[in-house]
C-alpha cells in the first residue's frame, strides 16, 4: 500500500477536553457497577459514548477536511503546439511508494489476537463477578408460624433456612421478642445473632429452655425451630467478649455498632421474616424503639458517623 502523498510528518494531537469527559464517563460507569445501580451505569455509558464520539470526531478532523486540488493549467488555445521532445514530461514520474511494513502487520496482528483472546477469557469472569450484584440477592421470605408462638416480653430463639434452595448452608438464627401491640399492630424486636465484630454467633444472656423446643414446618414445608429463653438481660459473644443489651446496643467489648435486625410482616396472623438490615444505635426500648436502617453491612464496619466514610460503598439490595 502506497504511503499517503503530501506531508507525511506525524502531527501531535491538538489539545482537547473530550478525553477528560470520556474518562469521567468510564469512572461513572465503574462506580455504578460498585454500588449496583443501573442508572449510574447507564449515565456513565451515555457520557462515555458522547465524549468518545466527540473525541474521535476531533481527532479525525484533518482527514475529513476537503482536499484542495490545483486547477489544470492549459496553454493558449491559439498558440502553436510544442514538439513532443520539448517541454517537461506529460505526467509526473511515479516512484514506487513504501509498502506496508511487515513488522507493523505482525505488531497489529499480535495485538489484535491478544485482545481477542483476552476478551474471551475476561468477559465471562467479569460477567460472573458483576452480574450477581444486579440479580435477586435478597433473603427469601421465611414463614415462622403463628404470632402466638411468640409470648409477649419474652425472647424466642428462632432457627430457619434463609434460602431453602441452598440447604443447611443458609441456616440462620434470630432472637425474637413480642413487644405487644403498637397502633393496633403487633410490634416485634428481631435481632440477628451475628456479632458485628467478626461475625461470631452471639448467645442470649438468659436461661435457654431446651425442653420447650418446638420443631415446626412452614406452609412450604421448611423446618423452623423455636426455643424460648427466660430472663434475658442481653447478648454476649463467646469469641472476643462483645456484649450487647436487650435492644442489641453494644455495651462492652470490640463491636463497633448495634446488632443487625430483621424486617418482618404479619400475614393472616403469621410472622413473616423479611430481609436483614444494619443499625447504628437503637434509641429507647421495645415498641418505643427508634431505629435508623442502613443497608446490611459486614462485621467490623461502622454505618454512621465519620468512620462510615472509610469503608467501601455498600451494594444496594435488589428487591425480589
Helices and strands as residue ranges (DSSP letters): H 18-35, H 38-59, H 61-64, H 102-130, G 131-134, E 142-146, G 147-149, E 155-161, G 164-170, E 171-182, E 185-192, E 202-204, E 207-208, G 210-212, E 214-217, E 223-230, E 235-237, E 243-244, E 250-252, E 261-267, E 270-279, G 286-288, E 293-294, G 306-310
